[in-house]
Amino acid sequence: MSLAIIFLVITGLLWSGFWGGTKVQNLTTNAGIGYPPSIWVGSAPESTIQTKDIADVPWSAQTMPVPSSDQYGGFVPISIDDVVRITNDENIYPTYEVIYPSSPEGVFTISVFPPKAKDEATLHIDQYTGAILADYRYENYKPLGKLMAWGITVHKGLEYGVMNQIIGLIVCMGIVLLVISGLIMWWKRKPNNRLGAPTGPSIITKKRVTILLLLFSFVFPLVGLSVIFVFVLDWLILRRIPRLKQFFY
């Protein structure tokens, strides 16, 4: 159960907003060992318009940028139907999401998180020409990126179908059993009017524990905040109120 819980925690953290998105994803992408740029982090390619795309002009003027990128400038963005057709032609798994461009230079982004990691894909499509500016598939991921993608789909209970879900159910039931049985065992053995927790050694004398605690507090900032909160609660309240001190100690 401990191994299963560790797996769920780590794979869940990988797609969390703070630790996964802004920390791990940035680190692995910049190091070139995770996902390619512009899937989770990094700027997506931009839609570019050149004069030759909308008119027959002399050769020297063909690559001049068009100053206005709207219907009044003579260049109309492609329709959602065009985006869907282009995407389907690329054999993208049918549960994909279309993200609209947020600026005249933006792109249509196609993102899909299918049941199996090997079917993942991210496309960036020029909003004016329909050209595919970037096409990232599972095979383009680096080793750690593939491992992360696989871990997330297993965490979601999708990678191996029904068997994956059955194992996930057993793990969840095991966690519930641990919580309930732990509460019952504590209730049976605790002394009257006291919490019954064993006396812990001084953290100063346990250097390994201290180092591990500091390491986790650094890697997981919310753990650090929790440690600080408990320390302040213990120092300012629990040790200064006799009845609470008797109960907890």
C-alpha beads as a LAMMPS data file, in Angstrom:
LAMMPS data file: protein, C-alpha beads

249 atoms
248 bonds

1 atom types
1 bond types

-500.0 500.0 xlo xhi
-500.0 500.0 ylo yhi
-500.0 500.0 zlo zhi

Masses

1 110.0

Atoms # bond

1 1 1 0.000 0.000 0.000
2 1 1 2.878 2.372 0.741
3 1 1 4.335 1.831 -2.737
4 1 1 0.924 2.359 -4.336
5 1 1 0.352 5.562 -2.347
6 1 1 3.798 6.914 -3.286
7 1 1 3.055 6.198 -6.957
8 1 1 -0.311 7.986 -6.766
9 1 1 1.183 10.975 -4.972
10 1 1 4.073 11.456 -7.393
11 1 1 2.052 10.905 -10.576
12 1 1 -0.668 13.194 -9.242
13 1 1 1.843 15.934 -8.451
14 1 1 3.205 15.790 -12.014
15 1 1 0.042 17.387 -13.398
16 1 1 -0.709 19.675 -10.470
17 1 1 -0.773 23.381 -11.198
18 1 1 2.074 24.598 -8.982
19 1 1 4.566 21.791 -8.349
20 1 1 3.998 19.972 -11.631
21 1 1 3.379 22.835 -14.035
22 1 1 5.734 25.533 -12.826
23 1 1 8.472 23.377 -11.308
24 1 1 8.904 19.886 -12.753
25 1 1 7.642 20.691 -16.247
26 1 1 9.841 23.782 -16.534
27 1 1 12.886 21.947 -15.219
28 1 1 12.555 18.879 -17.450
29 1 1 11.643 20.881 -20.566
30 1 1 14.562 23.279 -20.175
31 1 1 16.904 20.352 -19.516
32 1 1 15.666 18.574 -22.662
33 1 1 14.664 15.386 -20.815
34 1 1 10.888 15.806 -20.600
35 1 1 8.232 17.165 -22.914
36 1 1 9.091 19.284 -25.966
37 1 1 8.621 23.062 -25.564
38 1 1 5.126 24.572 -25.910
39 1 1 3.289 21.466 -24.729
40 1 1 3.208 22.372 -21.030
41 1 1 5.636 25.282 -20.867
42 1 1 7.376 27.538 -23.354
43 1 1 6.009 29.843 -26.027
44 1 1 4.048 28.377 -28.916
45 1 1 5.014 29.292 -32.502
46 1 1 3.256 32.359 -33.893
47 1 1 1.023 32.776 -36.908
48 1 1 2.857 34.863 -39.513
49 1 1 1.372 36.545 -42.569
50 1 1 3.364 37.622 -45.545
51 1 1 2.137 39.714 -48.443
52 1 1 2.584 36.854 -50.917
53 1 1 0.010 34.881 -48.969
54 1 1 -2.813 37.243 -49.888
55 1 1 -1.812 38.896 -53.168
56 1 1 0.337 38.665 -56.286
57 1 1 3.106 41.191 -55.697
58 1 1 6.648 41.744 -56.986
59 1 1 9.273 39.342 -55.685
60 1 1 10.930 41.957 -53.467
61 1 1 7.644 42.602 -51.642
62 1 1 6.527 38.996 -51.166
63 1 1 7.935 38.564 -47.675
64 1 1 6.755 41.917 -46.333
65 1 1 4.509 41.418 -43.292
66 1 1 0.866 42.390 -43.614
67 1 1 0.207 45.087 -40.983
68 1 1 -3.450 44.235 -40.357
69 1 1 -4.320 40.645 -39.526
70 1 1 -8.105 40.745 -39.775
71 1 1 -10.820 40.755 -42.377
72 1 1 -10.292 44.469 -43.057
73 1 1 -6.646 43.793 -43.869
74 1 1 -7.712 41.206 -46.413
75 1 1 -6.740 38.060 -44.523
76 1 1 -9.467 36.112 -42.702
77 1 1 -8.625 33.467 -40.081
78 1 1 -9.607 29.923 -40.978
79 1 1 -12.860 28.547 -39.557
80 1 1 -13.254 25.980 -36.819
81 1 1 -14.445 23.557 -39.498
82 1 1 -11.104 23.962 -41.253
83 1 1 -9.265 23.366 -37.991
84 1 1 -11.240 20.176 -37.336
85 1 1 -10.647 18.928 -40.889
86 1 1 -6.894 19.575 -40.652
87 1 1 -6.754 17.866 -37.272
88 1 1 -8.690 14.819 -38.438
89 1 1 -6.403 14.488 -41.443
90 1 1 -3.511 14.123 -38.989
91 1 1 -5.184 11.127 -37.292
92 1 1 -5.426 12.787 -33.885
93 1 1 -7.305 10.774 -31.252
94 1 1 -10.947 11.968 -31.451
95 1 1 -11.230 13.365 -27.916
96 1 1 -8.991 16.339 -28.713
97 1 1 -9.562 19.905 -27.527
98 1 1 -9.301 22.971 -29.754
99 1 1 -7.827 26.067 -28.082
100 1 1 -8.492 29.283 -29.988
101 1 1 -5.755 31.867 -30.615
102 1 1 -5.789 34.675 -28.073
103 1 1 -4.115 37.307 -30.277
104 1 1 -3.557 38.158 -33.972
105 1 1 -0.242 36.296 -33.754
106 1 1 -1.663 33.330 -31.849
107 1 1 -2.287 29.846 -33.162
108 1 1 -4.961 27.200 -32.912
109 1 1 -3.683 24.599 -30.459
110 1 1 -4.905 21.028 -30.579
111 1 1 -4.392 19.099 -27.370
112 1 1 -5.455 15.536 -26.610
113 1 1 -5.095 13.385 -23.502
114 1 1 -6.336 9.969 -24.657
115 1 1 -6.629 6.788 -22.586
116 1 1 -3.189 5.568 -23.681
117 1 1 -0.094 7.747 -23.408
118 1 1 1.171 6.655 -26.829
119 1 1 -1.754 8.478 -28.484
120 1 1 -1.010 11.876 -26.926
121 1 1 -0.505 14.740 -29.371
122 1 1 -0.200 18.523 -29.457
123 1 1 -0.563 20.532 -32.665
124 1 1 -0.113 24.243 -33.315
125 1 1 -1.932 25.424 -36.439
126 1 1 -1.456 28.798 -38.146
127 1 1 -4.727 30.646 -37.689
128 1 1 -4.586 32.174 -41.180
129 1 1 -3.022 29.618 -43.508
130 1 1 -3.913 26.418 -41.706
131 1 1 -0.282 25.311 -41.834
132 1 1 0.823 22.979 -39.048
133 1 1 3.566 24.902 -37.260
134 1 1 4.350 22.208 -34.702
135 1 1 3.337 18.575 -34.309
136 1 1 4.387 16.863 -31.090
137 1 1 3.549 13.200 -30.539
138 1 1 4.430 10.713 -27.814
139 1 1 7.428 9.518 -29.820
140 1 1 8.799 13.077 -29.700
141 1 1 8.885 13.035 -25.887
142 1 1 12.177 12.472 -24.120
143 1 1 12.508 9.465 -21.753
144 1 1 11.329 11.311 -18.657
145 1 1 8.463 12.890 -20.613
146 1 1 7.298 9.449 -21.744
147 1 1 7.523 8.148 -18.184
148 1 1 5.520 11.110 -16.889
149 1 1 2.844 10.705 -19.576
150 1 1 2.555 6.990 -18.815
151 1 1 2.352 7.606 -15.062
152 1 1 -0.466 10.123 -15.475
153 1 1 -2.618 7.803 -17.612
154 1 1 -2.054 4.945 -15.138
155 1 1 -2.968 7.307 -12.279
156 1 1 -6.206 8.171 -14.102
157 1 1 -7.017 4.481 -14.536
158 1 1 -6.963 4.581 -18.333
159 1 1 -3.692 3.092 -19.593
160 1 1 -4.612 -0.574 -19.090
161 1 1 -8.388 -0.418 -19.305
162 1 1 -10.639 -2.210 -16.812
163 1 1 -7.752 -3.962 -15.056
164 1 1 -6.159 -0.571 -14.371
165 1 1 -9.425 0.610 -12.804
166 1 1 -9.833 -2.545 -10.709
167 1 1 -6.330 -2.165 -9.274
168 1 1 -7.029 1.528 -8.626
169 1 1 -10.234 0.588 -6.808
170 1 1 -8.371 -1.937 -4.642
171 1 1 -5.766 0.705 -3.757
172 1 1 -8.461 3.247 -2.868
173 1 1 -10.266 0.683 -0.697
174 1 1 -6.935 -0.141 0.948
175 1 1 -6.353 3.530 1.793
176 1 1 -9.841 3.777 3.326
177 1 1 -9.173 0.585 5.316
178 1 1 -5.863 1.989 6.603
179 1 1 -7.588 5.152 7.802
180 1 1 -10.468 3.335 9.527
181 1 1 -8.333 0.569 11.065
182 1 1 -5.751 3.114 12.236
183 1 1 -8.464 5.128 13.987
184 1 1 -9.899 2.020 15.643
185 1 1 -6.498 0.774 16.857
186 1 1 -5.646 4.216 18.237
187 1 1 -8.973 4.427 20.053
188 1 1 -8.473 1.007 21.653
189 1 1 -4.975 1.648 22.989
190 1 1 -5.009 5.352 23.885
191 1 1 -4.991 6.217 27.618
192 1 1 -7.849 8.177 29.134
193 1 1 -7.762 11.962 28.687
194 1 1 -4.622 11.809 26.560
195 1 1 -3.828 11.590 22.860
196 1 1 -1.675 8.527 23.376
197 1 1 0.997 9.456 20.851
198 1 1 4.474 8.106 21.723
199 1 1 7.037 10.625 22.862
200 1 1 9.201 11.612 19.936
201 1 1 12.969 12.152 20.141
202 1 1 14.349 15.656 19.855
203 1 1 14.666 16.727 16.250
204 1 1 18.090 18.160 17.082
205 1 1 19.447 14.694 17.933
206 1 1 17.901 13.101 14.829
207 1 1 19.960 14.694 12.073
208 1 1 18.699 12.343 9.369
209 1 1 15.110 13.219 10.153
210 1 1 15.959 16.915 10.197
211 1 1 17.705 16.731 6.806
212 1 1 14.804 14.765 5.317
213 1 1 12.304 17.261 6.700
214 1 1 14.231 20.211 5.307
215 1 1 14.575 18.480 1.942
216 1 1 10.849 17.809 1.670
217 1 1 10.089 21.354 2.809
218 1 1 12.285 22.703 0.017
219 1 1 10.997 20.400 -2.737
220 1 1 7.368 20.718 -1.622
221 1 1 6.784 24.275 -0.371
222 1 1 3.364 23.453 1.080
223 1 1 5.020 20.800 3.257
224 1 1 7.358 23.524 4.525
225 1 1 4.408 25.788 5.318
226 1 1 2.686 22.917 7.139
227 1 1 5.808 22.280 9.230
228 1 1 6.031 25.958 10.161
229 1 1 2.313 26.054 11.020
230 1 1 2.559 22.990 13.295
231 1 1 5.695 24.354 14.973
232 1 1 4.042 27.717 15.689
233 1 1 0.838 25.992 16.863
234 1 1 2.838 23.779 19.217
235 1 1 5.036 26.584 20.535
236 1 1 2.367 29.271 21.028
237 1 1 -0.709 27.250 22.001
238 1 1 -0.316 23.545 22.791
239 1 1 2.583 23.952 25.235
240 1 1 1.099 27.019 26.969
241 1 1 -2.401 25.757 27.757
242 1 1 -2.255 23.130 30.577
243 1 1 -5.241 21.047 29.460
244 1 1 -4.035 20.885 25.849
245 1 1 -0.495 20.097 26.988
246 1 1 -1.772 17.252 29.137
247 1 1 -3.843 15.837 26.267
248 1 1 -1.195 16.069 23.569
249 1 1 1.870 15.240 25.679

Bonds

1 1 1 2
2 1 2 3
3 1 3 4
4 1 4 5
5 1 5 6
6 1 6 7
7 1 7 8
8 1 8 9
9 1 9 10
10 1 10 11
11 1 11 12
12 1 12 13
13 1 13 14
14 1 14 15
15 1 15 16
16 1 16 17
17 1 17 18
18 1 18 19
19 1 19 20
20 1 20 21
21 1 21 22
22 1 22 23
23 1 23 24
24 1 24 25
25 1 25 26
26 1 26 27
27 1 27 28
28 1 28 29
29 1 29 30
30 1 30 31
31 1 31 32
32 1 32 33
33 1 33 34
34 1 34 35
35 1 35 36
36 1 36 37
37 1 37 38
38 1 38 39
39 1 39 40
40 1 40 41
41 1 41 42
42 1 42 43
43 1 43 44
44 1 44 45
45 1 45 46
46 1 46 47
47 1 47 48
48 1 48 49
49 1 49 50
50 1 50 51
51 1 51 52
52 1 52 53
53 1 53 54
54 1 54 55
55 1 55 56
56 1 56 57
57 1 57 58
58 1 58 59
59 1 59 60
60 1 60 61
61 1 61 62
62 1 62 63
63 1 63 64
64 1 64 65
65 1 65 66
66 1 66 67
67 1 67 68
68 1 68 69
69 1 69 70
70 1 70 71
71 1 71 72
72 1 72 73
73 1 73 74
74 1 74 75
75 1 75 76
76 1 76 77
77 1 77 78
78 1 78 79
79 1 79 80
80 1 80 81
81 1 81 82
82 1 82 83
83 1 83 84
84 1 84 85
85 1 85 86
86 1 86 87
87 1 87 88
88 1 88 89
89 1 89 90
90 1 90 91
91 1 91 92
92 1 92 93
93 1 93 94
94 1 94 95
95 1 95 96
96 1 96 97
97 1 97 98
98 1 98 99
99 1 99 100
100 1 100 101
101 1 101 102
102 1 102 103
103 1 103 104
104 1 104 105
105 1 105 106
106 1 106 107
107 1 107 108
108 1 108 109
109 1 109 110
110 1 110 111
111 1 111 112
112 1 112 113
113 1 113 114
114 1 114 115
115 1 115 116
116 1 116 117
117 1 117 118
118 1 118 119
119 1 119 120
120 1 120 121
121 1 121 122
122 1 122 123
123 1 123 124
124 1 124 125
125 1 125 126
126 1 126 127
127 1 127 128
128 1 128 129
129 1 129 130
130 1 130 131
131 1 131 132
132 1 132 133
133 1 133 134
134 1 134 135
135 1 135 136
136 1 136 137
137 1 137 138
138 1 138 139
139 1 139 140
140 1 140 141
141 1 141 142
142 1 142 143
143 1 143 144
144 1 144 145
145 1 145 146
146 1 146 147
147 1 147 148
148 1 148 149
149 1 149 150
150 1 150 151
151 1 151 152
152 1 152 153
153 1 153 154
154 1 154 155
155 1 155 156
156 1 156 157
157 1 157 158
158 1 158 159
159 1 159 160
160 1 160 161
161 1 161 162
162 1 162 163
163 1 163 164
164 1 164 165
165 1 165 166
166 1 166 167
167 1 167 168
168 1 168 169
169 1 169 170
170 1 170 171
171 1 171 172
172 1 172 173
173 1 173 174
174 1 174 175
175 1 175 176
176 1 176 177
177 1 177 178
178 1 178 179
179 1 179 180
180 1 180 181
181 1 181 182
182 1 182 183
183 1 183 184
184 1 184 185
185 1 185 186
186 1 186 187
187 1 187 188
188 1 188 189
189 1 189 190
190 1 190 191
191 1 191 192
192 1 192 193
193 1 193 194
194 1 194 195
195 1 195 196
196 1 196 197
197 1 197 198
198 1 198 199
199 1 199 200
200 1 200 201
201 1 201 202
202 1 202 203
203 1 203 204
204 1 204 205
205 1 205 206
206 1 206 207
207 1 207 208
208 1 208 209
209 1 209 210
210 1 210 211
211 1 211 212
212 1 212 213
213 1 213 214
214 1 214 215
215 1 215 216
216 1 216 217
217 1 217 218
218 1 218 219
219 1 219 220
220 1 220 221
221 1 221 222
222 1 222 223
223 1 223 224
224 1 224 225
225 1 225 226
226 1 226 227
227 1 227 228
228 1 228 229
229 1 229 230
230 1 230 231
231 1 231 232
232 1 232 233
233 1 233 234
234 1 234 235
235 1 235 236
236 1 236 237
237 1 237 238
238 1 238 239
239 1 239 240
240 1 240 241
241 1 241 242
242 1 242 243
243 1 243 244
244 1 244 245
245 1 245 246
246 1 246 247
247 1 247 248
248 1 248 249
